[in-house]
Amino acid sequence: MNTSRLTLSGGGVVVDLSDHLDRHPSGGTAVLDDGLDGLGLPPVSPRFFDGAGDGSTYRGARVQPRDITLPVLITATGRNLLRERVSALATVLSPVHAPARLTYTEPDGTAWTADVVRTGSGAPVTDGVSHYAVDLGLRSADPYWTRENAASHTIESAGAGRGLLRPGASLSALRLASGQVIGDAVIENPGDAPAYPVVTLTGPATQFELTSPTGERLLWSGTLEEGERRVFDHLAGTVVDDSGTNCYAELGAAPRFWAIPPGVQTAHVDVAGSSVGRVVPVDPPLRTNLVPDPRARSLSSWVAGAGAELDLGDGVVRMTATAGTGATARLRRAPDAPDERWEVSDGDQVAVRVAVANPGEGDLVVRLRTTATLPDGSPASSAPGTPAVDVRVALPAGAHAVLEGVGTHRSDDATHLAVEVAVLGPADSAPAPGDAVTLGQPALLLGPGAPTALPVPYFDGATAASSGRVYAWAGTPDSSPSVERATAVVGRTSVSVAWKPRRWFML
């Protein structure tokens, strides 16, 4: 059974000939197998020269427009529905909306189109209630079937950079290659008829030469500023700018537009006066680490809680228990902020992590969690997902670990969130005075920029740039939140070749 599909569209209406090639349609609209014609090879008009000798000499041919016959049967369960379906077909094929588009979709989903105009129809056969049968005559000025989705190939002035920047380096340290664009465009035409490319040159550029797979050359000279374009349509034989203004005079002598033969071909591209562009960060940030001193090289990112004392030695923050009642520390919102709470909304994603180590001789337990409070500091009512993060780890003497968690904040009345690290004795008992852990590399991400899964690579404003990502401090280095941004290359010269494969016939 042929599972291909036909549709007709025009005037904002689409008629799905969903049961086409089916002799027994169940309803709706169908194209019957009997009498279907015009999907095969289009007619040609050959030219012969009659010389003085016997016979004649073939001098080429012209492919004529394609004529298609669609034997359509429209069925319905009542007069009103039948009238509605016939009217939809009439709207699609109205001369006011011509040409209509006939789309043939293959079983694998590949769609091929032909723009058609109705040239006639036979006398309909109908009972006025349940069916309406008619033979439609259509003509396509273009005799070929054209694939709906274009294929493309792009050549750019490529960067030859290092990919990584040393900490603190700027984007300008990304080395880029020479701006000269010289390359090959590999073009595959899976159709069985020639396809015509549309080539777009994006500046800056001062000269452009495109050589076809069979040697035809197209030379352009002019001045393209950054972002300006020239579009070379090889089927129409035109050159236009962004506004559609004719720029044909910029072509060199005897320009040769060309078609792409079936199969895999290689075209050659040369562009002078080109640029590799520049790397720029893209806003808004992808993620923001809200902790003011993510590396914890100072005490600015921590607030000591009850039963704890914080001190700094050799660039490491140490939290020491001062009584046998438990010891806690909280992340600080800003170096000089008296409050360590962040505003948070119901449904916000929360991601938090902190590195801990046990420098003592006894076993400890360390807990990382978030707590929700009302604006006045009182605890918020419990709700699923509050706390959003609550993880703990056993930390033997001399061991270190990274505590991390992701959760969704859920509380109707909670508007503030705090992050707390607690040190406990063995088996979650209260720590003994003098028990201590060191704290490092804290990270807190809230809202849509927060990840949905861990592990997430740690970052702060001093993190080296990588492919497609750059990092920066939001304010004073080491004392402000840090952001991660995507990068983009702007001002890069490029040549894009797009083409729609064509076919002589459809099966």
N, C-alpha and C positions, 0 to 999 in steps of 0.2 A: 504494500500500500504506500502511495506517495504521501508523506507527511509534510511536504512543503506547504506554504501558506501564501495566499494572495490578499492584499488589501488595497483599497482605493481611498485616497484622501484628497480633500480640496474644500475650500470654503469653510474651513474649521470643522469639517465633518469627516469621520473615518468610517468606512464601510468594510467590515471584516468579512471577506469571502471565505469563511472558516471551513466550509465543507467542500471546497473546490476539489475537482477530480473525483468526487464521490457521486456515484450514480443514484444513490438513495439518501438524499439529504434528510436530516431529521427535523430541520426547521431553520429559520433565519434566512441567510443569503448563501447561495452556493454557485460555483462555476462548474458546470457539468463537463465530464470528460468528452462526451460526444460534441463535436463541433468546435472545440477549443483550438484556436490556431493563432500563429504569430509569435510564439515563444522560441521558435527555432531560428535558423539562419535568416537574416534579412535579405531582401532582394538586392542584386547588384546590376549595374548597367555597364557592361564591358565596352571598351573602345578598341576598334580594329582599323588598321590602315590598309587600304587596298592599293597595292603597288602594280607595276607593269607585269610582274610574274604571276605564277599560280597562287591561289589562296590569298591570305592576308596576314598582317603582322599585328600581334596583340600589343596595344599601347596603354594598358592599364584599365582601371574600372572605377566607377563611382558607386559607393554604397548608398542605396536609396533609403528613404524613411521606412520605418517598420510599421506594418499594418497588423493589428491584433483583433481577433474576434473572440468575444467573451459570451458564451451562452449562459446567461444568468437565470437562476430560478430562485425566486423569493417566496418563502412560505411563511404563514402566520396562522394564529389560532382564531383570528376574527378580522372583520373588515377594517376596523380602526387601526389595528396593529399592522395589517398589510399596507394600508395607505401610508402609515408612518415610515415603514421600511422602504417603500418605493420612493417616497419623497426624499429620504436621505440619499439614495442613489442618484436621484435627479439633481440634487443640490451639488453633490460632488462633481458631476459631469456637466454642470451648467457652463455655457461659454463665458459667463461673467467671471467665473473662477478658474478658467482655463489658463495653463494646463493643469490637469489633475496629476497626481502621482500614483503610479501603479508600482507596488512593492512586492517583490517575490522573496520570501524568506525561506532559506533552505533548512533542512532538518537540524543542522548544527547551529542555527541561529544567525548565520550570515545573511544580510539583507542586500538585495540588488534592486535598483529602481529604474523606472523609465517614465519620463514626463509625457503624458498622453492627452490628446484632444479627441472628443467624440466626433466621429464623422458620419454616423448614422446608426439606425437600429431597425430591426425588422418589426413586423406587427406583433404586439404582445399576445400571449395566450394566457388568459386568466378567467377565473370564475368570480372575481371581484370579492372573494371572501378568504380563501385559503392559499392561493398561489398566484404568482405573476411571473411568467417566463418570457424572456426577450433575448435576442442576439444583439449584442452591442458591438459596433464597429469603432475602433480606436486607432489613432495614428500617433506615432512617436517620431518627432522630427529627428532626434538622435537615434540612429539604428542600433546602438549598443546598449547593453545593460551595464549600469554603473554601480559599483559597490557603495553602499550608503556611508560606511565608515572609511575615512581616508587613512592611508599609511603615511608615515613621515620619518624623516631623518634630519638631525640637527648637528651642525659643526660649529663649535665655539672656539674662541681664543682661550685655550686651556691654561689653568694655573699649574705651576710646577712647585708649589710651596711645600714647606716642611710638614704641614698638617698640625703641628703642635707649636705653641708659643711658650716660652719660659714664663714663670710667674711674674706678673707685673708688666709684661710686654704689651704693646698696643697692637691693634689690627694691622697697622702699617707694616709690621714685621713679617707679615705673611708674604713671602716672595712669590711673584707671579711670572709666568713665562713671557716670551716675546709676544707682542700683539699681532704678529703676522698670522693670518688664517690661511693655511694651506692644507688641504686634506681631500680625502675621497669620501663620497656619499654612496654607500651601498644601497641600491634600490632594487627591491624585489617586486615584480609585477606578477601576481599569481593568476591574472586573467589570461585570456587568449587573444586579446585585441590590444593595440597600442594604448597606453595611458599618458595623459599630458600632465606634467608637473606644474605646481604653483610654487615659485621660489620666493622666499621673503628674506631680504637682506636688512639686518638691523644694525644701525651705526653705533659708534663712529666708523666711517670708511671713506676712502677717496677713489677707490677703483675696485671693480669686481669683474671676474671672468669665470664663466661657467662653461665647462666642456662636457658634451654629452657622451654617453657610452660609445657612440659611433663617430665621434670627432667633430660634431657641430659646435661652434663657439659663439658665445654671447658675451659681449664686452660692454660694461657700463663704466662711465667716469662721472664724477661729481663730488659733492661735499655733503656727507651725512653727519649730522651732529649726534651726540649720544641719545639713543632711544628713537631717532628718526628711522623711517623704513622706506624701502622700495619693494614693490610686489611685482614679480614677473610672471604673468599668466601665459603659459605656453600654448594653451588651447585657443585663447582669444588673441594672442599675439600683442599683448599690451604691457605697459609699464606705468604704474601709478604710485603716488605717495599715500600717506596715511589718510588724507582727505579724499582720495580718489581722483586727484588731478593728474592729467596726462603728462607723463615724463618721458615719452618715447624719444624725444630729441637728445636725451642724455646717453643713448646707446651709440656704440661705435658703428663704423661703416659695415654695411651688409650683415646685419644681425641675423642669426639663425635660431629661431625657436624650434623645439624638437619634441618628439614623443618618446616614451619609454617602451621598448619592445617587451613582449612577454619574457619571463624568466628573471634571473638575477643579473643586474647590470651595475656598473660603477661609473659615476660621474665625478669629474674633478673640479675643485673649487679653489680659487685664488682670490684673496682680498688684501688690498694695501690700505695703509692708514688706519688699521684696526687697533683695538684696545682689549686688554684682558679684564678691564674694569677694576673695581675695588670692592673689598669685603666690608660690609656694614652690619651692625647688629639690628635685629628686628624686634620691634615692640608689639604687643606687651611681652614682658618676661614670661618664659615658660614656667619657671619655678622661682620662689623667693625663700631663702633660708632666713627666718625672722630673728635668729639668735644674733645679738650684737657682736659677740666675740666668739665665732664658731670654733676656733682652734683652742679656746680657753687658755690663752697665754696671759690672761689677767683675771681678776675677780669681777670684771664688769658684767659678765653674763650670768652671774649666780647670786642668789639671795639665800643666806643661811636661815634655816627654820629652827624650831624648838629642838633643843638637845643636840645641836650641831655647831661646829665652828669651822670656818673656811680659812685656809691660808694658802699662800703661793710660794712655791719653792722650785727653782730650776725650771721655771715655765710650766709647772704642773699644778693644777688646782687640787688641793686635798680637803676632803670633808672628814672631820674627826668627831666621833661621838663624845659628848661631854657629860652625859649621864646615862643611866641604864634604862632609858625610856624610849629609845629609838631616835634616830637622827635623820633629818631631811634637808634637802636643798631644792630651791626652785629656780627655773630659768627666769632671767630678768628680761623685761620687754625692751628696755633701752638702758644705756649706762647710767643715766641720771634719773631714771624713772622710779618713783617710789612704789609703783604697782608692777607686779609681775604677771598680769593677766592680759589676755588678748581677746578682742571681741570675736565671737563666733556665732554662727546661725545654725538653726536646725537643718541637718542634712549636709553640713560642710564636711569635706574629707579632711582627716587629720593624719599626718605622718610625722613621727618623732623618733630620734635615735640619740644615743649617747654612749661613748666608750668609757668603760670602767676597768679599774685594776685594783687588786688587793695586795698592798705592799707589806702587810703584817704577817704574823705567824699562825693565826687561827682562821678557821673557815667562817665565811660570811654569806649572807644572802642579800642581793641588791634588787630593788624593785623600781620600775619605771612606770609611771601612770599619769594620766591627765585627770584633772578634777574640774567640775563645772560649778560655778557660783553665780549668784544674782549680782546685779550691779553694786549692791551694798556690801558684798563680800560674804553673805550668808549662803549656805549650801543650797543648790538647786534641787528640786524634787527629782527622785530617781526615775529613770526612763530607760528603755532598751537602748544600748549603745553608749550609756554614760556610766563609767568613763569610757571614752572611745578607745583608749589604749591602756592596757594594764598587763605588763609582762614582768617576770622576775627570773633571776638566774642564781644558781649556787656558784659561789666564787671561792674556791680553795685558796689557801695561802700561796701568794706569788702568781696567781692566775689573773688573766685579763679576759674581757669579753666585750661585745657590742650588744647593747639592748636596743631593740627597735620594734616598732609596731605601727600598723595602719588601721584606722577605724573610721566610722562615720559618727559624727556627733549627733545625738538624739536627745533633745530636751525642749519641751515647749517654752519653758520660762527661763532657761539658762542663757545668758548673753555673754559670759566671760569664761575663758578656759585658762587653766594653769597647768604647767608641766612640773612634776615632782619626782625627784630621785631620793629613795630612802635606803639606808643601810641597816640591816638587821643581823642579829646573831644567828648561829646555826639553828635550823628548823624553824625559822621565822621568829625566833625569840628576840627580846630586846638586846641591842648590842651592849657590850661592856664599854665603860669609859676608856677612851684611847683607841678603840677600834676605828679604822679609817679606810676610805677608798679614794682613789684619784679619779677625776672627772675630765673627759676630753672629747673634742669633736662633736659637741651637741648640734643637733639640727631639728628645726621645727618648721613644717610646711602646712599651711591651712588653705582650705577653699579649693577652687577648680584647678589650681596649679599643683595641688598635692598629688602624689602618685597613688595608684590603687593597689600596688603590690610592692613588696620589698624583696630583696635588697635594692636600694637606690644608691648609685655611686655618690659618695659624700662630695659636697662642693662648698666653697666659700668664694669670696671675691678674689682670692689669690690663686684659685685653681687655674691651671694652664688651659688655654683654649685647645679644643680638639676639633676634629672634622665636623663642621656645621654647628658648633657650640662655642660661646664665649661667656666669660664670667666677669663680674665687676661688683665693687662695693656700691651700695646705695648712697653711702655718705663717707665718713671718715674710715679709712682702712683699719681693719681689726676692731672697729668699735661701732659698726653699723650692720644692718642686714645686707645680704649679698644676693645677687640675682643671676640667673642663667638665662641666656637669650640664644635663639637661633640666629644664624647668619645668612646673609644673601649677598650675591655678587651683582652689583649694578654697573651699568656702563660697559658691559661686555659685548663685543661684536659677535654676531652669530649669523649663520646662514641656515635657514630651514627649508627643506624640500618636502612638499606634501603632494601626494597623488592618490587618485581614486582608480583602482583597477577596473577594467572593463571586460565584458564578455560578448561574444557573438550570439550566444543562445543560452537558454535555461532549460534544465531538465526537471 
